[in-house]
Protein backbone atom coordinates (compact mmCIF):
# COMPACT_ATOMS: atom_id res chain seq x y z
CA UNK A 1 0.00 0.00 0.00
CA UNK A 2 1.25 3.48 -0.78
CA UNK A 3 1.27 6.25 1.78
CA UNK A 4 -1.64 8.66 1.62
CA UNK A 5 -0.46 12.02 3.01
CA UNK A 6 -1.88 12.92 6.41
CA UNK A 7 -4.46 15.68 6.43
CA UNK A 8 -3.14 17.08 9.71
CA UNK A 9 0.17 18.79 10.30
CA UNK A 10 2.29 17.29 13.05
CA UNK A 11 4.81 19.43 15.01
CA UNK A 12 8.45 18.72 14.22
CA UNK A 13 10.01 17.26 11.11
CA UNK A 14 8.09 13.95 10.94
CA UNK A 15 4.63 12.97 9.74
CA UNK A 16 3.53 9.55 10.99
CA UNK A 17 0.49 7.56 9.91
CA UNK A 18 -0.99 4.16 10.78
CA UNK A 19 -3.07 1.86 8.57
CA UNK A 20 -4.22 -1.73 8.95
CA UNK A 21 -3.25 -4.44 6.49
CA UNK A 22 -6.54 -6.35 6.64
CA UNK A 23 -8.06 -7.29 3.26
CA UNK A 24 -11.53 -7.05 4.84
CA UNK A 25 -12.79 -3.57 5.84
CA UNK A 26 -14.30 -2.74 9.22
CA UNK A 27 -12.55 -5.60 10.99
CA UNK A 28 -9.79 -3.67 12.74
CA UNK A 29 -9.20 0.10 13.07
CA UNK A 30 -7.66 2.30 10.39
CA UNK A 31 -8.78 0.98 7.01
CA UNK A 32 -7.33 4.25 5.70
CA UNK A 33 -4.13 5.96 6.89
CA UNK A 34 -4.70 7.97 10.06
CA UNK A 35 -2.37 10.67 11.36
CA UNK A 36 -0.55 10.15 14.64
CA UNK A 37 0.18 13.27 16.69
CA UNK A 38 3.58 14.02 18.16
CA UNK A 39 2.64 13.97 21.84
CA UNK A 40 6.04 14.44 23.44
CA UNK A 41 9.69 13.56 23.80
CA UNK A 42 11.13 10.92 26.10
CA UNK A 43 14.52 9.99 27.47
CA UNK A 44 14.84 6.33 28.41
CA UNK A 45 16.90 5.25 31.45
CA UNK A 46 20.58 5.38 30.50
CA UNK A 47 19.76 7.04 27.19
CA UNK A 48 21.56 10.04 25.72
CA UNK A 49 19.16 11.10 22.94
CA UNK A 50 15.56 12.22 22.92
CA UNK A 51 13.01 9.89 21.32
CA UNK A 52 9.92 11.37 19.65
CA UNK A 53 6.59 9.97 20.84
CA UNK A 54 3.75 9.68 18.34
CA UNK A 55 0.36 8.56 19.62
CA UNK A 56 -3.23 8.22 18.55
CA UNK A 57 -5.59 7.73 21.45
CA UNK A 58 -8.83 6.12 20.39
CA UNK A 59 -11.79 4.75 22.30
CA UNK A 60 -11.97 1.43 20.46
CA UNK A 61 -15.37 0.73 22.02
CA UNK A 62 -16.96 3.65 20.19
CA UNK A 63 -15.60 2.39 16.86
CA UNK A 64 -17.97 -0.59 17.18
CA UNK A 65 -15.47 -3.09 15.75
CA UNK A 66 -14.92 -6.76 16.66
CA UNK A 67 -12.28 -7.70 19.22
CA UNK A 68 -8.77 -7.21 17.84
CA UNK A 69 -7.38 -10.63 16.88
CA UNK A 70 -3.86 -11.73 17.75
CA UNK A 71 -1.72 -11.24 14.65
CA UNK A 72 -3.63 -8.19 13.37
CA UNK A 73 -1.16 -6.35 11.12
CA UNK A 74 -0.61 -2.58 11.07
CA UNK A 75 1.65 -0.48 8.85
CA UNK A 76 3.33 2.67 10.16
CA UNK A 77 4.69 5.17 7.62
CA UNK A 78 7.11 7.90 8.65
CA UNK A 79 7.64 10.81 6.26
CA UNK A 80 10.69 12.97 6.97
CA UNK A 81 10.25 16.62 5.98
CA UNK A 82 13.78 17.74 6.80
CA UNK A 83 16.08 16.98 5.07
CA UNK A 84 13.94 16.93 1.94
CA UNK A 85 14.04 13.93 -0.35
CA UNK A 86 14.43 11.08 2.12
CA UNK A 87 12.21 8.10 1.27
CA UNK A 88 9.25 7.21 3.46
CA UNK A 89 10.21 4.79 6.22
CA UNK A 90 7.74 1.92 6.69
CA UNK A 91 7.37 -0.43 9.64
CA UNK A 92 4.91 -3.35 9.56
CA UNK A 93 4.11 -5.02 12.86
CA UNK A 94 1.42 -7.24 14.33
CA UNK A 95 -0.56 -7.47 17.56
CA UNK A 96 1.22 -9.93 19.85
CA UNK A 97 -1.16 -10.10 22.81
CA UNK A 98 -4.84 -10.97 22.93
CA UNK A 99 -7.14 -8.03 23.65
CA UNK A 100 -8.36 -7.92 27.23
CA UNK A 101 -12.05 -8.41 27.99
CA UNK A 102 -13.40 -5.20 29.60
CA UNK A 103 -15.83 -7.19 31.78
CA UNK A 104 -13.24 -9.46 33.40
CA UNK A 105 -9.71 -8.46 32.45
CA UNK A 106 -9.49 -4.70 33.02
CA UNK A 107 -7.64 -3.68 36.17
CA UNK A 108 -8.30 -0.65 38.34
CA UNK A 109 -6.39 1.72 40.61
CA UNK A 110 -6.82 1.56 43.55
CA UNK A 111 -7.74 -1.88 44.83
CA UNK A 112 -10.93 -1.41 46.92
CA UNK A 113 -9.83 -4.13 49.34
CA UNK A 114 -6.78 -2.03 50.34
CA UNK A 115 -8.35 1.42 50.79
CA UNK A 116 -5.28 2.90 52.53
CA UNK A 117 -2.99 2.04 49.60
CA UNK A 118 -3.97 4.53 46.94
CA UNK A 119 -3.03 8.04 45.81
CA UNK A 120 -4.95 10.72 47.65
CA UNK A 121 -5.94 12.36 44.37
CA UNK A 122 -4.75 13.51 40.96
CA UNK A 123 -2.96 16.71 42.00
CA UNK A 124 0.82 16.93 41.64
CA UNK A 125 1.10 17.30 45.41
CA UNK A 126 -0.65 13.93 45.76
CA UNK A 127 2.26 12.29 43.92
CA UNK A 128 4.65 12.90 46.84
CA UNK A 129 7.45 13.47 44.33
CA UNK A 130 10.76 12.14 45.63
CA UNK A 131 9.08 10.38 48.56
CA UNK A 132 7.39 7.06 49.20
CA UNK A 133 4.01 6.62 47.54
CA UNK A 134 1.86 3.57 48.38
CA UNK A 135 -0.38 2.40 45.52
CA UNK A 136 -2.65 -0.57 44.87
CA UNK A 137 -4.55 -2.17 41.99
CA UNK A 138 -6.87 -5.05 41.17
CA UNK A 139 -5.87 -8.22 39.32
CA UNK A 140 -7.48 -9.49 36.10
CA UNK A 141 -9.42 -12.72 35.77
CA UNK A 142 -6.80 -14.37 33.54
CA UNK A 143 -3.71 -16.17 34.87
CA UNK A 144 -0.98 -13.60 35.49
CA UNK A 145 2.48 -14.15 34.07
CA UNK A 146 4.14 -10.84 35.01
CA UNK A 147 3.44 -7.50 36.70
CA UNK A 148 5.41 -4.32 36.06
CA UNK A 149 5.14 -0.75 37.33
CA UNK A 150 6.51 2.04 35.17
CA UNK A 151 6.58 5.77 35.83
CA UNK A 152 7.22 8.92 33.83
CA UNK A 153 8.30 12.40 34.90
CA UNK A 154 6.90 15.03 32.54
CA UNK A 155 7.97 18.64 32.01
CA UNK A 156 5.58 20.81 30.01
CA UNK A 157 6.85 23.82 28.04
CA UNK A 158 6.19 27.19 29.69
CA UNK A 159 3.17 29.12 28.39
CA UNK A 160 3.67 32.06 26.06
CA UNK A 161 4.28 35.35 27.86
CA UNK A 162 2.65 38.68 27.05
CA UNK A 163 -0.03 39.69 24.54
CA UNK A 164 1.79 38.15 21.60
CA UNK A 165 0.19 35.93 19.01
CA UNK A 166 0.49 32.21 19.74
CA UNK A 167 3.44 30.46 18.06
CA UNK A 168 2.97 28.53 14.84
CA UNK A 169 3.56 25.31 16.73
CA UNK A 170 3.65 24.16 20.35
CA UNK A 171 6.74 22.57 21.79
CA UNK A 172 6.08 19.01 22.95
CA UNK A 173 6.39 17.95 26.56
CA UNK A 174 9.62 16.27 27.69
CA UNK A 175 9.31 12.91 29.43
CA UNK A 176 11.91 11.08 31.50
CA UNK A 177 11.04 7.38 31.75
CA UNK A 178 12.04 5.66 34.98
CA UNK A 179 13.27 2.04 35.15
CA UNK A 180 10.37 -0.40 35.41
CA UNK A 181 9.79 -2.39 38.60
CA UNK A 182 9.14 -6.14 38.41
CA UNK A 183 6.71 -7.48 41.00
CA UNK A 184 5.46 -10.93 42.08
CA UNK A 185 2.63 -12.32 39.96
CA UNK A 186 0.11 -12.01 42.81
CA UNK A 187 1.06 -8.46 43.89
CA UNK A 188 -1.78 -5.98 44.38
CA UNK A 189 0.19 -3.13 46.00
CA UNK A 190 3.63 -1.53 46.03
CA UNK A 191 5.55 1.47 47.33
CA UNK A 192 7.16 3.60 44.62
CA UNK A 193 9.07 6.88 44.30
CA UNK A 194 8.26 9.32 41.51
CA UNK A 195 11.05 11.57 40.25
CA UNK A 196 10.73 15.27 41.18
CA UNK A 197 12.80 16.52 38.21
CA UNK A 198 13.40 15.66 34.55
CA UNK A 199 16.71 16.83 33.04
CA UNK A 200 17.07 19.18 36.00
CA UNK A 201 13.70 20.88 35.45
CA UNK A 202 10.84 20.63 37.98
CA UNK A 203 8.20 18.08 37.01
CA UNK A 204 4.81 19.51 35.99
CA UNK A 205 3.06 16.15 35.54
CA UNK A 206 3.81 12.62 36.74
CA UNK A 207 2.35 9.25 35.88
CA UNK A 208 2.67 5.65 36.97
CA UNK A 209 1.22 2.62 35.20
CA UNK A 210 0.66 -1.01 36.16
CA UNK A 211 1.16 -3.46 33.28
CA UNK A 212 0.00 -7.06 33.65
CA UNK A 213 0.67 -9.81 31.10
CA UNK A 214 -0.93 -13.23 31.20
CA UNK A 215 0.70 -16.62 30.79
CA UNK A 216 0.75 -18.53 27.51
CA UNK A 217 -2.28 -20.46 28.78
CA UNK A 218 -4.08 -17.09 28.95
CA UNK A 219 -3.05 -16.27 25.35
CA UNK A 220 -0.47 -13.78 26.68
CA UNK A 221 -3.26 -11.28 27.31
CA UNK A 222 -2.16 -7.88 28.54
CA UNK A 223 -3.97 -5.19 30.50
CA UNK A 224 -2.89 -1.95 32.14
CA UNK A 225 -4.05 0.95 34.31
CA UNK A 226 -2.42 4.36 34.73
CA UNK A 227 -2.73 7.24 37.21
CA UNK A 228 -1.81 10.79 36.18
CA UNK A 229 -0.88 13.59 38.57
CA UNK A 230 -1.05 17.15 37.26
VENTAGI-V800493 format. One record per backbone hydrogen bond with DSSP energy under -1.0 kcal/mol. NH is the residue of the N-H (numbers start at 1). CO is the residue of the C=O. E is the energy in kcal/mol with one decimal. If there is no record, write none. Layout:
NH_CO_E / NH_CO_E
//
This chain:
15_79_-2.1 / 17_77_-2.1 / 18_34_-2.0 / 19_75_-2.0 / 20_30_-3.4 / 21_73_-2.3 / 34_18_-2.2 / 36_16_-2.5 / 37_55_-1.6 / 39_53_-2.0 / 40_53_-1.0 / 41_173_-2.4 / 42_51_-2.2 / 43_175_-1.9 / 47_44_-2.7 / 51_42_-2.5 / 53_40_-2.7 / 55_37_-2.5 / 60_58_-1.1 / 64_61_-1.4 / 71_95_-2.7 / 72_69_-1.8 / 74_93_-3.1 / 75_19_-3.5 / 76_91_-3.3 / 77_17_-2.0 / 78_89_-3.1 / 79_15_-3.0 / 81_13_-2.9 / 89_78_-2.6 / 91_76_-2.7 / 93_74_-2.5 / 95_72_-2.2 / 98_219_-1.3 / 105_101_-3.4 / 114_111_-2.0 / 117_114_-1.9 / 127_124_-1.2 / 128_125_-1.0 / 130_194_-3.0 / 131_128_-2.8 / 133_192_-2.5 / 135_190_-2.7 / 137_188_-2.1 / 138_108_-1.8 / 141_104_-1.4 / 145_213_-3.3 / 146_213_-1.9 / 148_211_-2.6 / 149_181_-2.0 / 150_209_-2.3 / 152_207_-2.7 / 153_176_-2.3 / 154_205_-2.7 / 155_174_-2.9 / 174_155_-2.6 / 175_41_-3.1 / 176_153_-2.9 / 177_43_-1.6 / 178_151_-2.7 / 181_149_-2.6 / 183_147_-2.4 / 187_184_-1.8 / 190_135_-2.1 / 192_133_-2.7 / 198_201_-2.4 / 201_198_-1.7 / 203_196_-2.3 / 204_154_-2.6 / 205_154_-1.9 / 206_229_-2.2 / 207_152_-2.1 / 208_227_-1.8 / 209_150_-2.7 / 210_225_-2.9 / 211_148_-3.0 / 212_223_-2.9 / 213_146_-2.1 / 214_221_-3.9 / 215_143_-1.7 / 218_215_-1.0 / 219_216_-1.7 / 220_215_-2.5 / 221_218_-1.3 / 222_98_-1.1 / 223_212_-2.4 / 225_210_-1.7 / 227_208_-2.5 / 229_206_-3.6 / 230_122_-2.7
//
